[in-house]
Amino acid sequence: MNHYTRINLKEREVIAEMRFKEESIRSIAKILNRSPSSISRELSKG
C-alpha cells in the first residue's frame, strides 16, 4: 500500500518563496523530498 502525506502549510510557503525566486520545480522537489509532479500539481492549484 502506498502511503503519502499531504503538502502542509510550511511546505506551501517554501514552494511559493522558491518559485518567487525563480527556482525550478525539480530543485524545489529535491529540497522538500517530494516528486516534481507533486510540486507541479500544487502550483497549478494557484
C-alpha positions, 0 to 999 in steps of 0.5 A: 500500500502506498502511503503519502502525506499531504503538502502542509502549510510550511511546505506551501510557503517554501514552494511559493518563496522558491518559485518567487525566486525563480527556482525550478520545480525539480530543485524545489522537489529535491529540497522538500523530498517530494516528486516534481509532479507533486510540486507541479500539481500544487502550483497549478492549484494557484 
